[in-house]
Amino acid sequence: MPRLVTVRLRPSGGIKEWLRGRKLADSQAASWLLGYLVYRVLERLRRELSVEKVLRPNLPPDHPFKKKPGDLEPWEARGCVMPDAVELVVDGDVDVREVARNVKEVVERVLEDLLRRGRESPWERRDDLYEPLTGWWKRVLKTAGVSPPRIELPTGLIQASVAVVDLKDRDDKRAYREAVRRVASLLATRTEVMDAEGSEGQPCSVCGRYPIVGRDSLWEELSKHLPPQLLKEWSAGVERLCPACLLKRYLGMRVLRSWYPGRGDDEGGAGGVSWIPSTAEVAITPVKVEVLNEWEDLGDDFRRTAHGFLKLVLPEQLRELARYLRCVGARDRAERLEEAAERLESGRLAPEDLPDEVARELLRRTPKAPRLDERLRDVDDPLLRALLCVEGKFWYDPRASRNLQELLETAELEDHYTPYLALLKLDGDRMGGLFSRDPDTTERASKATIEFGREAMRIVYEHYGAPLYCGGDDVLAALPLHASLDCAFELEEAFRAHLSEWDRTCSAGLAVVHHLHPLRDAIDLAYRLEKRAKEAGRDRLAVGLYRRNAPERVAVLRWEVDEERPWRLLAELADLVSRRAAYHLPRDWWEGWWKELEGSEDHDPEELLRSLLGYVTLRHREEGADEKRITELVRRIAKTAGKAAPEDGDPGREVGRALEIVLELRSECPIGGDES
């Protein structure tokens, strides 16, 4: 008799909790670890069981986990596409406890390998940080539960559950749906082990959920030795991590890169994949991309101002990298960076004359958007390389504000400079029903979502973003503001194309936040917006603007209405309107009248909305803007408003809010344009 074997690897507290971190590297590492564990579990079960069919994940032969590192595309080396479940049809008897044992052994080996790689990396110099992890791992790893087996892994880590049910007839759709329901009920509950031994019960600085490793004295001592790339120190204290967050920090800062030794320069064990960008680096990317695109036309004045900016900020960055190298025992390389920093400050060394080994360290170790990192490999001008390797946080350093302002004005880049970035969360609509129809549909839908996920990774890369998670039908990414809307539109188009057989749609949330906004909270906002888009009727994009010390602004509109994209129309309109218009909108105009006028013989709400939009935008149009173009865009926006708004919502209010948001976004940075 065939049986349905299902293994779920779910992070404690859910995927959102698992992805939350202080650094984008933490989140990307969490995603990669979850996907890699699922892949290894799948490979193990295929060897150990008489598998008739793999329903999911239905991986193509060229999936990144099956490739050699040197054969990976640039976007494939910076994340993975993998759901959180393995679903197999197996012939013959299957012992659920034997399956659980196999899963447990896989997880053990993967995590032990991570710790081994960690010890062979910069962390090898800090046994006082490494040892608590290994002790924690040996102490709390255990199996618990009776039916079904639940593999209780260390506190805050991924919890694995296994279920085996009879399928009776593999072609019987009713039998399959019943089996899927039984699996869901068996795997519905999870328990967690809270292990506060040795930590005095203090919560983690990153997740705030689990107890920290060790005691305060351990972290105070570590802060004296570890650089800020590994351990953050504030005026109020030092970062303290729980075991799970510490493991993700290991993985995101160094170990993940060691998995891809065939990509690029690997000298000194640095790995071929550059450091994962920070939120500040993602925010400054529009300026860097524009400089790279326009470099040939910028002229001598820009080179002069670039010299002044680099002389001020580059020495400090070189010293931070030197401190990191000293931490890993590379004293000679650290001294070369420190010497270069001193010579830059004194004027005895020009930024374009950096010694080759110093320039290589700067290029290799500066966090950058993945696509920008790839493009920089082909840049020959040493001054341009040095400028684009200045880490994001130094572009926002108040001490460099005067030099930076001169730099931006010389190149007319003020419009591209913004401290904001976007977090995009996209998820398929009603996908649960698709994976519970019958085995054939599950298999084909799994293949379609994996293919979409791989294309999503490429799309995020092409828009200079950093992928944080891709489970197939759901995507989480950090994006520079100038490319965020275009990226969202392209992802939605790709989703509909790959899931066209089932006519599936998707919903998304786009949270625009300051680069200093805590990342874990920003991820929460993106998830909340995606949920809001679904509650508004699905097949929608919710955009939220979260300025510092200002109330949130949120609007939800359909992706597409009658072959028109309302958000894109509004973005085009914003390009023709003064940046000051965002602060002069009469907000009370938009609310309350649409429903009253709808169906009226004397008044058309669409006409009233067109009049209001036209008055505001024409009054505040940019000098030289085409009045006819503004009028045409206003007409098209008003025409789509009734269908674009949330179900049971107020179209006038929603379009008014959306206009406010795009005008404010445009005041920060060009949006919806060509960022290539």
Buried (B, 14 or more C-beta within 10 A) or exposed (E): EBBBBBBBBBBBBEBBBBBBBBBBBBBBBBBBBBBBBBBBBBBBBEEBBBBBBBBBBBBEEEBBBEBEBEEBBBBBBBBBBBBBBBBBBBBEEBEBBBBBBBBBBBBBEBBBEBBEBBBEBBBEBBEEBBEBBBBBBEEBBEBEBEEBBBBBBBBBBBBBBBBBBBBBEBEBBEBBBBBBEBBBEBBEEBEBBEBBEBBEEBBBBBBEBBBBBBBBEBBEBBBEBBBEBBBBBEEEEBBBBBBBBBBBBBBBBBBBBBBBBBBBEBEBBBBBBBBBBBBBBBBBBBBBBBBBEEBEEBEEEBBEBBBBBBBBBBBBBBBBBBBBBBBBEBEEBBEBBBBBBBBBBEEEBBBBBBBEBBBBBBBBBBBBBBBBBBBBEEBEEBBBBBBBBBBBBBBBBEEBEEBBBBBBEBBEBEBBBBBBBBBBBBBBBEBEEBBBBBBBBBBBBBBBBBBBBBBBBBBBBBBBBBBBBBBBBBBBBBBBBBBBBBBBBBBBBBBBEBBEEBEBBBBBBBBBBBBEBBBBEBBBBBBBBBBBBBBBBBBBBBBBBBBEEEEEBBBBBBBBBEEBBBBBBBBBBBBBBBBEBBEEBEEEBBEEBBEEBEEEEEEBBBEBBBEBBBEBBBEBBEEEBEEEBBBEBBBBBBBBBBBBBBEEBBBBBBBBBBBBBBBBBBBBBBBBBEBE
